[in-house]
Amino acid sequence: SLKTASADENCQAAVPDFTAEVTASDNCDGSLTVTQLPAAGTPAAPGVTVVTLTVADDAGNTASVAADFQVDDTTGPVITIAGANPLNVEVGSVFSAPEATVLDACEGDLGVAPVTGNTVNTASAGAYQVTYAAQDGAGNPSTAVLDVNVVNEVVPPEITLLGDAVVTLDCGAVYAD
């Protein structure tokens, strides 16, 4: 019988215990031992793992049957957007969407995620979004969104004091800047 499981964050699933599903009989020996390879709990990668179940009697006679265990990659990759999120940019500035990398538990580094949507208009203050999308080899999709706030002023003005910070004048003296 086919059993299935989804791969975990390490792209594996534990082989289940098939021994309880084995029905065996022996016309001479009532004491039968059932074993399975790979053993229950063994990590299995995505795909089909053939599990061999063997029944042995006290005389050393054996019979085996195979069962399939299928591990499916059902988790999409993780998209990581570089930098701050949300991101503030100034009205009138040039905006370029930051790079986003893609990492999949089963396939590793999938490179850079393409931008699939970009509504940012730096000519007008407001809230905008940049959308990134990726898909792994198993067809699992993922998206990530960068929130972009276009604001009138990102960097506050700097005030620079010219001259001394403290000026002491005698009573009646004239102050000249």
Buried (B, 14 or more C-beta within 10 A) or exposed (E): EEBEBEBEEEBBBBBBEBBEEBEBEBEEEEEBEBBBEBEEEBBBEBEEBEBEBBBBBEEEEEEEEEBEBBBBBEBBBBBEBEEEEEBEBBBEEEBEBBEBBBBBBBBEEBEBBEBEEBEBEBEEBEEBEBBBBBBBEBEBEBBBBBEBBBEEEEEEEEEEEEEEEEEEEEEEEEEEE
